[in-house]
Structures are given as structure tokens and as C-alpha cells.
Amino acid sequence: GEMMLKMATRDALFGDVATGFALGKLLGRRVVLLGVSMGGGISTWLATRPWALPELAGLLLIAPAYGVNTSRVLAYKYFKWFLRTVPTWLSRALLHASVGPVRPRR
């Protein structure tokens, strides 16, 4: 909820990643990173840290989230205030007309 949004900062996320990396090193001499989607972007960040590179045995990325500023993200960024005030069916139709089909949430 709201508390999670306040606590979920970039610095807190990267701190948690560094802690996880240190725990991985305790389990073995070197660490293999596996990142899927946003985890791929975060794993890439970790792999570029000078303190992590000597301990890194491998990096496997599956659909890393690079360049998330797609047209859908930008459209939502600028029109979210409006899209939140209209019915869901209308907001989906407007997004579809401007940037293409929008997958329903599961």
C-alpha cells in the first residue's frame, strides 16, 4: 500500500540487491545472476559495479526491461489523471486508439 510506496525507493532497492549478492557469496565463491524483466535491468546494474565484478561467475538475462519509456508508458504518464476519471472500458478504448491494444490485467 502507501507505506510500501514510501519505502520502495531506488536506494532501498539497490541496497537490497547488494545484500542479496553478499548472501549469494556466502553460499559459494562466485555468484551467477539470473534476471527476468525488471530483474534483468537490476542484474545488469549489479554486474557493472566494480565491487561485484570479481565475484560474478555469470549473468543470464531473460527479457530484461531496458527502455521502458514506450509509447504506452508515455501515454499513461500524460493522461493518467484523465484515464482514472472515466470508466475502464472508455480508458482502454482511448489507449487502444492512441497506442494500440492494451492487454487486460490478470
N, C-alpha and C positions, 0 to 999 in steps of 0.2 A: 504494500500500500504506500501511503505517503511517506512513512518512515524509511522504507526501502529506497525510495527515490532520493531522499536526502542523504542516505548513507552510501548509495551506489555512485561514487564519484570515480573519475578516471584514476586518480592516485590510489584510491582504495582497491580498485580492480587490479592495477598493476602490482600493488603490494601483495595481494592475494596470489597473483600469478608467481611472483618471486618466492613466496612462501611455499607454494606447491612445488616449484622447481627444487628448492632446498630439500624438501621432504623426499622428492624423487632421487636426489643424490644420496640420501641416507640409505636408500634401498639398494643402490648399486654404484658402480664407479662413474658411469656416464648415463645420460638421460636421452630418451627418444621422445620427441614431442609429436603428438597427433592432434591436429586441429581441424574441426569441421565448422564451416561457415564463419561466424564471428570468432570462434576459437582459432581458426586458421589465421586470421588477422592478428590476434593476440599472440599466437605462437610465433608468427613472423617477427613481431616486435621483440619477443623474448630472445629469438635467435640472433638478433642484431645487437644485443647487449654484450659489451666486451667481457663482463664477468661471467656470462653464461656460455659463451662460445667454446672455451676449452673443455667444458663438461658436456657438451652436446654431441651425442652419437648419431643423431639423425632427425630429420624433420619430414613429416608426412602431412600434407595439406589436402583436404578434400573440400572443394568448392569454397576457397577462402573468400571472405567478404571484403573484397577490395573495391573501392569506388562506389560506395553506397549512395552517392548523390545521383540516383537515377531520376528519370522524369517523374516516376510515381512518387518518390520521396519528396522531390521539389514541389510537385503539385499539392501534395498533402500539407507541406510546410506552409505554403502561402494561403491555402484555402481551408485549413482545418477548422478555423473558427466558424466558417460558414457551413462546412460539411457536418459539424456537430449539431447544428440547429435545425437541419432538415431531416426528414425520415431516411432511414437506411437505404431503402430502395432508390430514392432520388439521389442520394450522395454517390451510390455505386454507379448509377446511370451517368451522372456528371463526370465521374472519374473515368468511366469507360469511354465516354465521348472525347475526353481530352487526352488520355494516355493509353487507352486500350483496356482489355478485360482485366478485372480485378478478381482474384481468387477469393472465395468466401472463407471466413475464419472457421477453424475447426475447434 
